Amino acid sequence: MVGSPSHHIRNICVFGGSNPGKENEFLESANHLGQVLAERKIHLVYGGGSLGLIGGVSIAVFLGGSQVLGVVPKALAKGDIIGKIIGEELQVSTMSDRSNAMFNHADAFIALPSGLGTLEEIFHISS
């Protein structure tokens, strides 16, 4: 039925790179996505960090007042590889555990322009 969704989306997992891309429009779009999610009171599940496109989304969602859950393998949580964690952090053992946790915490998925790591996560979710 048009106009009456049977499932309300509360948590969206966004995949994207820790690189801002070559064009400003990519980062602007990522920031805008985060603002829209926050305006609609949709919570973000993501791979953690504050860098690049995914960092733009997470910061905008957090500043907009929605919850943010960064799922991070322990190896990446050490040091400053991915930047600062925005919102709540869930540390897992492996990248596979990360994908499973993200899948289990999300109602829907969005992929931003990125590289092979994002493609791998999308394929893992869809299988």
Residue frames as a rotation matrix with the C-alpha (Angstrom) as fourth column:
MET 1
0.578 0.816 0.000 0.00
0.816 -0.578 0.000 0.00
0.000 0.000 -1.000 0.00
VAL 2
-0.170 -0.614 0.771 1.31
0.552 -0.707 -0.442 3.40
0.817 0.350 0.459 -0.91
GLY 3
-0.079 0.078 0.994 1.98
-0.439 -0.898 0.035 5.67
0.895 -0.433 0.105 2.04
SER 4
0.684 0.320 0.656 1.74
-0.726 0.213 0.653 3.03
0.069 -0.923 0.378 4.78
PRO 5
-0.195 -0.854 -0.483 5.07
-0.663 0.477 -0.576 1.30
0.722 0.208 -0.659 5.35
SER 6
0.735 0.493 -0.465 4.85
-0.078 0.743 0.665 -2.00
0.673 -0.453 0.585 7.16
HIS 7
0.412 -0.689 -0.596 8.22
0.904 0.392 0.170 -1.54
0.117 -0.609 0.784 8.84
HIS 8
0.985 -0.091 0.145 9.51
-0.111 -0.984 0.137 1.61
0.131 -0.151 -0.980 10.52
ILE 9
0.301 -0.949 -0.090 13.24
0.580 0.257 -0.773 2.11
0.757 0.181 0.628 10.10
ARG 10
0.998 0.025 -0.065 14.87
0.068 -0.513 0.856 3.11
-0.012 -0.858 -0.513 13.38
ASN 11
0.309 -0.950 0.038 18.49
-0.192 -0.024 0.981 2.15
-0.931 -0.311 -0.190 12.73
ILE 12
0.990 -0.067 -0.122 20.37
-0.114 0.113 -0.987 2.52
0.080 0.991 0.104 9.47
CYS 13
0.321 -0.933 0.162 23.81
0.439 0.298 0.848 1.11
-0.839 -0.201 0.505 8.83
VAL 14
0.941 -0.104 -0.322 25.88
-0.320 -0.587 -0.744 3.30
-0.112 0.803 -0.586 6.54
PHE 15
0.396 -0.848 0.352 28.97
0.738 0.522 0.427 1.96
-0.546 0.091 0.833 4.79
GLY 16
0.964 -0.137 0.226 31.49
0.057 -0.729 -0.682 4.39
0.258 0.670 -0.696 3.41
GLY 17
0.296 -0.952 -0.076 35.12
0.680 0.266 -0.684 5.26
0.671 0.150 0.726 3.24
SER 18
0.510 -0.262 -0.820 37.39
0.692 -0.441 0.571 7.05
-0.511 -0.858 -0.043 5.64
ASN 19
-0.730 -0.656 0.192 38.49
0.623 -0.522 0.583 9.20
-0.282 0.545 0.790 2.70
PRO 20
-0.223 0.691 -0.687 36.56
0.008 -0.704 -0.710 12.39
-0.975 -0.164 0.152 1.86
GLY 21
0.459 0.362 0.811 36.74
0.772 0.290 -0.566 11.72
-0.441 0.886 -0.147 -1.89
LYS 22
-0.537 -0.759 0.368 38.12
0.831 -0.403 0.382 13.91
-0.142 0.511 0.848 -4.63
GLU 23
-0.451 0.480 0.752 35.12
0.257 -0.737 0.625 16.22
0.855 0.475 0.209 -4.93
ASN 24
-0.943 0.113 0.313 33.61
-0.327 -0.492 -0.807 18.40
0.063 -0.863 0.501 -2.17
GLU 25
-0.132 0.978 -0.159 30.16
-0.862 -0.034 0.506 17.23
0.489 0.203 0.848 -3.24
PHE 26
-0.086 0.058 -0.995 30.84
0.150 0.988 0.044 13.77
0.985 -0.145 -0.094 -1.81
LEU 27
-0.822 -0.280 -0.496 31.53
0.519 -0.009 -0.855 15.10
0.235 -0.960 0.153 1.69
GLU 28
-0.790 0.603 0.112 28.65
-0.613 -0.780 -0.127 17.58
0.011 -0.169 0.986 1.44
SER 29
-0.002 0.805 -0.593 26.31
-0.587 0.479 0.653 14.73
0.810 0.349 0.472 0.50
ALA 30
-0.335 -0.194 -0.922 27.58
0.508 0.787 -0.350 12.60
0.794 -0.585 -0.165 3.40
ASN 31
-0.993 -0.021 -0.114 26.97
0.105 -0.570 -0.815 15.48
-0.048 -0.821 0.569 5.82
HIS 32
-0.487 0.870 -0.080 23.51
-0.836 -0.437 0.333 16.01
0.254 0.229 0.940 4.35
LEU 33
-0.065 0.427 -0.902 22.68
-0.056 0.901 0.431 12.31
0.996 0.079 -0.034 4.75
GLY 34
-0.688 -0.273 -0.673 23.64
0.615 0.274 -0.740 12.53
0.386 -0.922 -0.020 8.43
GLN 35
-0.926 0.377 0.030 21.45
-0.354 -0.838 -0.415 15.61
-0.131 -0.395 0.909 8.89
VAL 36
-0.211 0.884 -0.417 18.47
-0.744 0.132 0.655 13.90
0.634 0.449 0.630 7.26
LEU 37
-0.232 0.082 -0.969 18.88
0.371 0.929 -0.011 10.80
0.899 -0.362 -0.246 9.44
ALA 38
-0.897 -0.156 -0.413 19.00
0.441 -0.264 -0.858 12.96
0.025 -0.952 0.306 12.57
GLU 39
-0.747 0.665 0.003 15.97
-0.661 -0.744 0.102 15.02
0.070 0.075 0.995 11.49
ARG 40
0.087 0.795 -0.600 14.01
-0.598 0.523 0.607 11.79
0.797 0.306 0.521 11.06
LYS 41
0.249 -0.078 0.965 15.30
-0.953 0.159 0.258 10.51
-0.174 -0.984 -0.035 14.42
ILE 42
0.927 -0.074 -0.368 16.97
-0.073 0.926 -0.370 7.55
0.368 0.369 0.853 12.76
HIS 43
0.626 -0.725 0.287 19.97
-0.400 0.017 0.916 6.12
-0.670 -0.688 -0.279 14.58
LEU 44
0.524 -0.558 -0.643 23.25
-0.757 0.042 -0.653 5.36
0.392 0.828 -0.400 12.83
VAL 45
0.694 -0.484 0.532 25.20
0.066 0.779 0.623 2.11
-0.717 -0.397 0.573 12.91
TYR 46
0.842 -0.463 -0.277 28.59
-0.423 -0.247 -0.872 2.34
0.335 0.851 -0.404 11.21
GLY 47
0.620 -0.656 -0.430 32.13
0.519 0.754 -0.402 1.03
0.588 0.026 0.808 11.21
GLY 48
0.588 -0.336 -0.736 33.42
0.680 -0.287 0.674 3.70
-0.438 -0.897 0.060 13.57
GLY 49
-0.417 -0.902 0.112 35.68
0.874 -0.364 0.323 6.67
-0.250 0.233 0.940 13.24
SER 50
0.421 0.509 -0.751 35.47
0.367 -0.853 -0.372 10.32
-0.829 -0.119 -0.546 12.34
LEU 51
-0.555 -0.740 -0.380 37.40
-0.117 -0.383 0.916 10.46
-0.824 0.553 0.126 9.08
GLY 52
-0.997 -0.036 0.068 36.20
0.061 0.158 0.986 10.95
-0.046 0.987 -0.155 5.52
LEU 53
-0.512 0.858 -0.037 32.71
-0.366 -0.179 0.913 10.40
0.777 0.481 0.406 4.22
ILE 54
0.064 0.565 -0.822 31.63
0.556 0.664 0.500 8.07
0.828 -0.490 -0.272 7.01
GLY 55
-0.640 -0.352 -0.682 32.99
0.764 -0.382 -0.520 10.54
-0.078 -0.854 0.514 9.56
GLY 56
-0.933 0.327 0.150 30.87
-0.266 -0.908 0.324 13.27
0.242 0.263 0.934 8.00
VAL 57
-0.091 0.935 -0.344 27.74
-0.075 0.338 0.938 11.16
0.993 0.111 0.040 8.33
SER 58
-0.017 0.075 -0.997 28.46
0.845 0.535 0.025 10.13
0.535 -0.842 -0.073 11.92
ILE 59
-0.871 -0.340 -0.355 29.27
0.480 -0.744 -0.464 13.65
-0.106 -0.575 0.811 13.11
ALA 60
-0.750 0.639 0.169 26.14
-0.441 -0.675 0.592 15.10
0.492 0.370 0.788 11.49
VAL 61
0.075 0.786 -0.614 23.92
0.204 0.590 0.781 12.39
0.976 -0.184 -0.116 13.01
PHE 62
-0.247 -0.268 -0.931 25.49
0.937 0.178 -0.300 12.87
0.246 -0.947 0.208 16.44
LEU 63
-0.977 -0.161 -0.142 25.26
0.191 -0.954 -0.233 16.69
-0.098 -0.255 0.962 16.34
GLY 64
-0.545 0.838 0.026 21.66
-0.421 -0.300 0.856 16.34
0.725 0.455 0.516 15.16
GLY 65
-0.277 0.404 0.872 20.77
-0.959 -0.059 -0.277 14.45
-0.060 -0.913 0.404 18.34
SER 66
0.755 0.515 -0.406 20.40
-0.548 0.836 0.042 10.89
0.361 0.191 0.913 17.11
GLN 67
0.599 -0.515 0.613 22.25
-0.329 0.540 0.775 7.91
-0.730 -0.666 0.154 18.51
VAL 68
0.463 -0.576 -0.673 25.43
-0.771 0.113 -0.627 6.69
0.437 0.809 -0.392 16.85
LEU 69
0.727 -0.264 0.634 26.91
-0.226 0.780 0.583 3.22
-0.649 -0.567 0.507 17.28
GLY 70
0.296 -0.732 -0.614 30.41
-0.923 -0.054 -0.381 2.61
0.246 0.679 -0.691 15.93
VAL 71
0.935 -0.007 0.354 31.27
-0.089 0.963 0.255 -1.08
-0.343 -0.270 0.900 15.57
VAL 72
0.486 -0.854 -0.188 35.05
-0.826 -0.378 -0.417 -1.39
0.285 0.358 -0.889 15.62
PRO 73
0.689 -0.396 -0.607 37.43
0.356 0.915 -0.192 -4.36
0.631 -0.084 0.771 15.56
LYS 74
0.860 -0.352 -0.370 39.77
0.316 -0.202 0.927 -4.15
-0.401 -0.914 -0.063 18.56
ALA 75
-0.038 -0.943 0.331 42.79
0.931 0.087 0.354 -3.92
-0.363 0.322 0.875 16.25
LEU 76
-0.170 0.037 0.985 41.42
0.673 -0.726 0.143 -0.71
0.720 0.687 0.099 14.68
ALA 77
0.832 0.554 -0.006 40.39
0.360 -0.532 0.767 0.77
0.422 -0.640 -0.642 18.03
LYS 78
0.392 -0.785 -0.480 44.03
0.721 -0.062 0.690 1.06
-0.572 -0.617 0.541 19.07
GLY 79
-0.679 -0.733 0.040 45.84
0.622 -0.545 0.562 4.19
-0.390 0.407 0.826 18.07
ASP 80
-0.137 0.581 -0.802 44.33
-0.211 -0.808 -0.549 6.80
-0.968 0.094 0.234 15.79
ILE 81
-0.834 -0.244 0.494 43.81
0.341 0.476 0.811 4.74
-0.433 0.845 -0.314 12.63
ILE 82
-0.343 0.813 0.471 40.14
0.876 0.096 0.474 5.63
0.340 0.575 -0.744 12.14
GLY 83
-0.491 0.165 0.855 39.95
-0.196 -0.978 0.076 8.90
0.849 -0.130 0.512 14.03
LYS 84
-0.866 0.210 0.454 37.80
-0.477 -0.073 -0.876 9.45
-0.151 -0.975 0.164 17.10
ILE 85
-0.698 0.713 -0.072 34.77
0.685 0.693 0.226 7.31
0.211 0.108 -0.971 17.81
ILE 86
-0.732 0.579 0.358 31.56
-0.533 -0.815 0.228 9.30
0.424 -0.024 0.905 17.53
GLY 87
0.325 0.936 0.132 28.82
-0.803 0.200 0.561 8.25
0.499 -0.288 0.817 19.96
GLU 88
0.590 0.006 0.807 28.80
-0.595 0.680 0.429 4.76
-0.546 -0.733 0.405 21.44
GLU 89
-0.163 -0.729 -0.665 31.50
-0.943 0.314 -0.113 2.22
0.291 0.608 -0.739 20.59
LEU 90
0.815 0.308 0.491 31.08
-0.418 0.900 0.128 -1.54
-0.402 -0.309 0.862 20.34
GLN 91
-0.181 -0.941 -0.287 34.41
-0.973 0.130 0.188 -3.36
-0.140 0.314 -0.939 20.07
VAL 92
0.905 0.407 0.122 34.45
-0.367 0.894 -0.258 -6.75
-0.214 0.189 0.958 18.37
SER 93
0.323 -0.826 0.462 37.21
0.054 0.504 0.862 -9.26
-0.945 -0.254 0.208 17.69
THR 94
-0.574 -0.543 0.613 37.25
0.555 0.293 0.779 -9.52
-0.603 0.787 0.133 13.89
MET 95
-0.856 0.256 -0.449 36.02
-0.483 -0.706 0.517 -7.80
-0.185 0.660 0.729 10.73
SER 96
-0.647 0.647 -0.404 33.53
0.166 0.636 0.754 -10.65
0.744 0.420 -0.519 10.29
ASP 97
-0.383 0.478 -0.790 32.20
0.918 0.106 -0.381 -10.01
-0.099 -0.872 -0.480 13.80
ARG 98
-0.780 0.052 -0.623 31.95
-0.003 -0.997 -0.080 -6.34
-0.626 -0.061 0.778 12.87
SER 99
-0.821 0.480 -0.309 29.80
-0.407 -0.113 0.906 -7.10
0.400 0.870 0.288 9.82
ASN 100
-0.448 0.664 -0.598 27.58
0.610 0.716 0.338 -9.44
0.653 -0.213 -0.727 11.83
ALA 101
-0.487 0.236 -0.841 27.10
0.744 -0.392 -0.540 -6.88
-0.457 -0.889 0.015 14.62
MET 102
-0.863 0.162 -0.479 26.28
-0.324 -0.905 0.277 -4.14
-0.388 0.394 0.833 12.12
PHE 103
-0.704 0.617 -0.353 23.76
-0.104 0.401 0.910 -6.44
0.703 0.677 -0.218 10.42
ASN 104
-0.367 0.549 -0.751 22.13
0.831 0.557 0.001 -7.31
0.419 -0.623 -0.660 13.74
HIS 105
-0.486 0.132 -0.864 21.80
0.596 -0.673 -0.438 -3.68
-0.639 -0.728 0.249 14.85
ALA 106
-0.838 0.080 -0.539 20.36
-0.367 -0.814 0.450 -2.26
-0.403 0.576 0.712 11.60
ASP 107
0.107 0.948 0.298 16.98
0.106 0.287 -0.952 -2.22
-0.989 0.134 -0.070 9.88
ALA 108
0.958 0.156 0.240 18.35
0.259 -0.121 -0.958 -0.96
-0.120 0.980 -0.157 6.55
PHE 109
0.085 -0.996 0.012 21.64
0.660 0.065 0.749 -0.24
-0.746 -0.056 0.663 4.80
ILE 110
0.983 0.061 -0.171 23.14
-0.075 -0.718 -0.692 2.57
-0.165 0.693 -0.702 2.73
ALA 111
0.222 -0.953 0.208 26.47
0.855 0.292 0.428 2.51
-0.468 0.083 0.880 0.88
LEU 112
0.747 -0.117 -0.654 28.34
-0.245 -0.964 -0.108 5.69
-0.618 0.240 -0.749 0.04
PRO 113
0.802 -0.541 -0.252 30.99
-0.219 0.127 -0.967 5.94
0.556 0.831 -0.017 -2.65
SER 114
0.541 -0.651 0.532 34.07
-0.654 0.072 0.753 4.15
-0.528 -0.756 -0.387 -1.43
GLY 115
-0.269 -0.778 -0.568 36.46
-0.953 0.300 0.041 1.31
0.139 0.552 -0.822 -2.18
LEU 116
-0.335 0.041 -0.941 36.78
-0.303 0.941 0.149 -2.44
0.892 0.336 -0.303 -2.02
GLY 117
-0.990 -0.052 -0.134 36.23
0.110 0.327 -0.939 -2.64
0.093 -0.944 -0.318 1.74
THR 118
-0.480 0.874 -0.075 32.76
-0.679 -0.424 -0.599 -1.14
-0.555 -0.237 0.797 1.38
LEU 119
-0.023 0.447 -0.894 31.93
-0.879 0.417 0.231 -3.51
0.476 0.791 0.383 -1.47
GLU 120
-0.695 -0.306 -0.650 33.05
-0.021 0.913 -0.408 -6.45
0.718 -0.271 -0.641 0.67
GLU 121
-0.921 0.385 0.060 30.79
-0.094 -0.068 -0.993 -5.31
-0.378 -0.921 0.099 3.53
ILE 122
-0.180 0.891 -0.418 27.82
-0.949 -0.269 -0.165 -4.94
-0.259 0.367 0.893 1.18
PHE 123
-0.133 0.079 -0.988 28.35
-0.599 0.788 0.144 -8.43
0.790 0.611 -0.058 -0.23
HIS 124
-0.926 -0.228 -0.302 28.66
0.100 0.623 -0.776 -9.87
0.365 -0.748 -0.554 3.28
ILE 125
-0.685 0.726 0.054 25.38
-0.444 -0.358 -0.821 -8.24
-0.577 -0.587 0.568 4.34
SER 126
0.013 0.761 -0.649 23.52
-0.997 -0.037 -0.064 -9.42
-0.072 0.648 0.758 1.23
SER 127
-0.482 -0.239 -0.843 24.61
-0.469 0.883 0.018 -13.04
0.740 0.404 -0.537 1.55
